[in-house]
């Protein structure tokens, strides 16, 4: 039986800042069937908690692309990948020289770093933003060469697709190396005592690949990046809400036959 559904937020359950009501209904029905619906997102904990409360999903959240795994019901922190201040200073030196903004994510706060004194010891992830497409395109390689202890774990889909869009603000999410959504999924399995055979992961972008590799059923949405579609075992040809409805019906049928 399905025990866990790991699912991304932006571009997956939420399109153009809206969530289809049928998706909400199906997620609640999955919860009633005993499935732990766990949000796995590049967003920070505060944002993910707001979405999770709205959807009524399982209280454990994988946030900041796996750097912070935390429960929202009792505030238990399961994994907190704090980034050393010396490392953040090196990142800030590069981003400020390129006129990029650097957003810091803590467990319960997020803010822009404008000077070295802004850097706290509790930062678990960073987001770099800029309208300069060419600069953002080369940043991952720059970090790989100059600051190998960090890793770009997520980027604007437009950067993945090579789409230069006027006036668009592009982003990169940066974590300590190895702290990805896949790490968050593995941490969750260990915490809950569940296995990959009992889980499904659904996403739309390259940062979802690491969690896809750890579950039996990996699902790419219709709007997913080409690279993600090549690295999962199920590519949807129908809207996500229809897939979730069918999943609910399948589990209901199996339950009746037990």
Secondary structure, 3 states (H helix, E strand, C coil): CCCEEEECCECCCEECCEECHHHHHHHHHHHHCCCEEEEECCCCHHHHHHHHHHHCCCCEEEEHHHCEEEECCCCCEEEECCCCHHHHHHHHHHHHHCCCEEEEECCCCEEECCCHHHCCCCCCEEEEEECCHHHHHHHHHHHHHHCCCEEEEEECHHHHHCCCCCCCCEEEEEEECCCCHHHHHHHHHHHHCCCHHHEEEEECCHHHHHHHCCCCEEEECCCCCHHHHHCCCEECCCCHHHHHHHHHHHHHHHHHHC
